[in-house]
Amino acid sequence: MSKEIKSGEDYAKLLVETLKEGGPEDDMPKELIEYWCENVYEAAVKSYNNYLAGKRKDFLLTEKEMEQAYENAGLRYTEDLVNGLLDKDMIQAGVRNDGEIVYSLTDKGKKYTL
């Protein structure tokens, strides 16, 4: 594997290709997979560059780094989903006295079921 990898971009492309071919479940939303691949790509390039700079023992992403890339993709996907529902007036947001943001269905949103 390492003979094929000559740059951070090579490593990142290999990881993204692997994710797209066999990693994600069939029922995962396309946007979530794309966000995940973007995060893995960025993490892989950074990892490789840090390896070249002597800041890491190797350039391979750790399990924790892969999990973080996935979690960040999930957060971004959820944020986009909520923003889309707000934009379409399906949900509304409010702030409780303790500062927590709460969401509720609008009349328009109550007409739809999952």
Order of alpha helices (4+ residues) and beta strands (2+ residues): alpha-alpha-alpha-beta-beta-alpha
